Amino acid sequence: MRQFILSIICILIEMIIINFQSPSSVVNANTNSYEELQNAISTYLNDGSDYSVYVCYPQKNSKPFICNQQKWRAASMIKVFILATTMELVKDGTLSLDQNLTLHSYDKVGGAGILGGYSSNTQLPLREVLKLMITHSDNTATNMIIDLVGMQTINNYILEKHYHDTILQRKMMDMEAIYAGRENFSSVRDLGEIFLKIYNHECVSPEYDDFMLECLLAQTDTECFNSALPKLKIAHKTGALNGLFDEGGIIYNEGAGDVILVIMTENFAGESIVINSMKNFAKYVVNN
């Protein structure tokens, strides 16, 4: 009987020890190492384009992996920082998600989006304009937000939050600014950090971070990450300009572990080529 009781006690002690192990020591066993990710980049992102990559496993307490960190043209990825700035102003009461904005004929610009087809003088609540800026990457909506918030206010927010590689220097489709050399810039590090803050509900506040996640989850450009991982929820943003295609966001992978993944390109070999390469890399990062 004594031996039986001792055996039970030993089993219970062993279970307690296992349950109180450091979570990072358990889950990090399945995290891709720096060397493994470098090898994966060489394998999957080898189409002749220039790539910059950020990978983070937020549930596994792992440090972010960054390859080829530098400041590159932000394309529509800059809209994530515009969204966050606006939400800060909503939180402090300067703006309201329910206030109406008027769509003027002079607001309408080309490129991505659907607001250009709306009638002039249409009234839209701020929340709807913000959603269109992210879900449809609407350039008209973005410019309306920049006019409302102010370019300097957005850049002040970017500086205050220590996104050192990011700057807004022109509105969307401002060809005169582009020809003058005024571009918008960011980096995989800055984008990875803001996605990680939104993921952890540490960007603006839990309530407003949820709104941002709602916008990012409703992204209509599903050609890359979503196509590669059709069964997973992905809160993300894409961007495209001549010579580049970017995508970044939060890949929810219940059971195996969520991933923050950002990929930026320059001097690409073609949009369809880089999208295929990025899809293969995204599948590797999630499934290994």
C-alpha positions in Angstrom: 0.0 0.0 0.0 2.8 2.4 1.0 4.6 1.7 -2.4 1.4 2.4 -4.2 0.9 5.8 -2.4 4.6 6.7 -3.1 4.1 5.9 -6.8 1.0 8.2 -6.9 2.9 11.0 -5.2 5.8 10.7 -7.7 3.4 10.9 -10.6 1.7 13.9 -9.1 5.0 15.7 -8.5 6.1 15.0 -12.1 2.8 16.4 -13.5 3.3 19.6 -11.4 6.8 20.0 -12.6 5.7 19.7 -16.3 2.8 22.1 -15.8 5.1 24.7 -14.3 7.7 24.6 -16.9 8.4 27.9 -18.6 6.0 28.3 -21.6 8.8 29.5 -23.8 10.9 26.4 -23.1 8.0 24.2 -24.4 6.6 26.1 -27.4 9.9 27.4 -28.8 10.8 23.9 -29.7 8.7 24.3 -32.9 9.9 27.8 -33.8 12.0 28.1 -36.9 15.5 29.0 -36.1 17.4 31.9 -37.6 19.4 29.6 -39.8 16.3 27.7 -40.9 14.5 30.9 -41.9 17.6 32.1 -43.8 17.7 28.8 -45.7 14.0 29.1 -46.4 14.5 32.6 -47.9 17.2 31.2 -50.1 14.9 28.4 -51.2 11.6 30.2 -51.7 12.5 33.9 -52.3 15.1 33.3 -55.0 13.4 34.7 -58.1 15.9 37.5 -58.6 13.8 40.1 -56.8 15.1 42.0 -53.7 13.3 40.9 -50.6 13.1 42.1 -47.0 11.4 39.8 -44.5 10.1 40.0 -40.9 8.9 36.9 -39.1 7.7 36.7 -35.5 5.9 33.9 -33.5 4.2 36.0 -30.8 2.9 33.1 -28.8 6.3 31.5 -28.6 8.2 34.3 -26.9 10.6 34.3 -29.8 12.6 37.4 -31.0 11.6 38.7 -34.4 13.6 37.4 -37.4 14.5 40.2 -39.8 16.3 39.7 -43.1 17.6 42.6 -45.2 16.4 45.3 -43.0 16.2 48.7 -44.8 13.9 51.5 -45.6 11.9 50.9 -48.8 9.0 52.5 -50.6 5.9 51.8 -48.5 3.2 51.8 -51.2 -0.2 51.2 -49.6 1.4 49.7 -46.4 1.7 53.3 -45.2 -2.1 53.2 -44.7 -1.6 51.0 -41.5 0.2 53.9 -39.8 -2.5 56.4 -41.0 -5.1 54.1 -39.5 -3.3 53.9 -36.2 -2.8 57.7 -36.0 -6.5 58.3 -36.6 -7.5 55.8 -33.9 -5.3 57.6 -31.4 -7.2 60.8 -32.2 -10.5 59.0 -31.8 -9.3 57.6 -28.4 -8.4 61.1 -27.1 -11.7 62.6 -28.3 -10.3 64.8 -31.1 -12.2 62.7 -33.7 -15.2 60.4 -33.6 -15.8 57.3 -35.7 -19.4 58.5 -36.2 -18.6 61.9 -37.5 -19.4 62.4 -41.2 -16.9 63.3 -43.9 -18.0 64.8 -47.2 -16.7 63.3 -50.5 -15.9 66.2 -52.8 -15.2 65.8 -56.5 -11.7 67.1 -56.0 -11.1 64.3 -53.5 -11.4 61.6 -56.1 -8.2 60.0 -57.4 -7.4 56.9 -59.4 -5.8 53.7 -58.5 -7.2 51.3 -55.9 -10.6 51.8 -54.3 -14.3 52.3 -55.0 -15.0 55.8 -53.6 -14.2 57.3 -56.9 -17.5 55.9 -58.2 -19.6 57.5 -55.4 -21.6 60.7 -56.1 -19.9 63.9 -55.1 -21.1 65.4 -51.8 -21.8 61.9 -50.4 -21.7 61.8 -46.6 -19.8 59.0 -45.0 -19.0 58.3 -41.4 -15.3 58.2 -40.5 -15.4 54.5 -39.6 -16.6 53.7 -43.1 -13.8 55.8 -44.8 -11.2 54.1 -42.6 -12.6 50.7 -43.5 -12.4 51.4 -47.2 -8.9 52.7 -46.8 -7.8 49.3 -45.5 -10.2 46.7 -47.0 -10.2 48.1 -50.5 -6.9 50.1 -50.2 -9.0 53.0 -51.3 -6.8 55.9 -52.4 -9.6 58.5 -52.3 -10.5 57.4 -48.7 -6.8 57.6 -47.7 -6.4 61.2 -49.0 -9.6 62.2 -47.2 -8.1 60.9 -44.0 -4.8 62.6 -44.6 -6.6 65.9 -45.1 -8.7 65.4 -42.0 -5.8 64.3 -39.7 -2.9 66.2 -41.3 0.3 64.8 -42.7 2.4 66.4 -40.0 0.2 64.8 -37.3 0.7 61.4 -38.9 4.4 61.8 -39.1 4.5 63.1 -35.5 2.7 59.9 -34.4 5.2 57.8 -36.4 8.1 59.5 -34.7 6.6 59.3 -31.2 6.0 55.6 -31.5 9.6 55.1 -32.7 8.9 53.8 -36.2 12.3 55.0 -37.4 12.1 53.9 -41.0 8.6 55.2 -41.8 7.6 58.6 -43.2 4.5 60.0 -45.1 5.6 62.5 -47.7 2.8 62.5 -50.2 -0.8 61.7 -50.7 -2.0 58.8 -52.8 -1.6 59.2 -56.6 0.2 62.5 -56.3 2.3 62.1 -59.4 3.8 65.5 -59.1 5.3 64.6 -55.7 6.5 61.2 -57.0 8.3 62.9 -59.9 9.8 65.4 -57.4 11.2 62.4 -55.4 8.8 62.7 -52.4 8.0 59.1 -51.6 6.4 57.3 -48.6 8.8 54.9 -46.9 8.7 52.1 -44.3 10.4 48.9 -43.4 9.6 45.3 -42.4 10.7 46.1 -38.9 8.3 49.0 -38.5 5.5 47.2 -40.1 6.2 44.0 -38.1 6.2 46.1 -34.9 2.9 47.8 -35.5 1.2 44.5 -36.5 2.6 42.9 -33.3 1.2 45.8 -31.2 -2.2 45.5 -32.8 -2.1 41.7 -32.3 -1.3 42.2 -28.6 -3.9 45.0 -28.3 -1.1 47.3 -27.2 -1.2 49.8 -30.2 -4.0 52.2 -29.2 -6.3 50.4 -26.8 -8.1 47.0 -26.8 -11.3 48.6 -28.2 -9.7 50.5 -31.0 -7.2 47.8 -31.8 -10.2 45.5 -32.3 -11.5 48.0 -34.8 -8.2 47.9 -36.7 -8.2 44.1 -36.7 -11.7 44.1 -38.0 -10.5 46.3 -41.0 -7.4 44.2 -41.6 -9.4 40.9 -41.5 -11.8 42.2 -44.1 -9.0 42.9 -46.6 -10.3 42.2 -50.1 -6.9 41.6 -51.7 -6.5 37.9 -51.1 -4.2 36.9 -53.9 -1.1 36.1 -51.8 -1.2 35.1 -48.1 -4.9 34.1 -48.2 -4.5 32.1 -51.4 -1.5 30.2 -49.9 -3.3 29.6 -46.6 -7.0 29.5 -47.4 -8.1 27.8 -44.1 -6.6 30.5 -41.9 -7.7 33.9 -40.7 -5.4 36.6 -41.8 -5.4 40.3 -40.7 -3.2 42.0 -43.3 -2.5 44.8 -45.7 -1.0 44.7 -49.2 0.8 47.3 -51.3 1.9 47.6 -54.9 3.7 50.1 -57.1 5.9 49.8 -60.2 8.6 47.4 -59.3 7.2 46.1 -56.0 4.6 44.1 -54.2 4.4 44.0 -50.4 2.2 42.1 -47.9 2.2 41.9 -44.2 0.0 41.1 -41.2 -1.1 38.6 -38.7 -1.7 34.9 -39.6 -3.9 33.2 -37.0 -2.9 29.5 -36.8 -4.8 28.0 -34.0 -3.0 25.1 -32.4 0.3 25.5 -34.3 0.9 29.1 -33.3 0.2 32.5 -34.8 2.7 34.3 -37.0 3.4 37.9 -37.8 4.8 38.0 -41.3 5.9 41.0 -43.4 7.5 40.7 -46.9 8.6 43.8 -48.9 10.1 43.8 -52.3 12.0 46.1 -54.6 13.3 45.6 -58.2 10.9 42.7 -58.5 10.9 40.1 -61.3 7.2 40.7 -61.8 4.1 40.7 -59.6 2.9 37.2 -60.4 6.4 35.9 -59.9 6.9 37.5 -56.4 3.4 36.6 -55.3 4.1 32.9 -56.1 7.4 33.1 -54.2 5.8 34.8 -51.2 3.0 32.3 -51.1 5.5 29.4 -50.9 7.5 31.2 -48.2 4.3 31.9 -46.2 3.3 28.2 -46.3 6.8 27.3 -45.1 6.7 29.7 -42.2 3.3 28.6 -41.0 3.7 24.8 -41.6 7.2 24.3 -40.2 
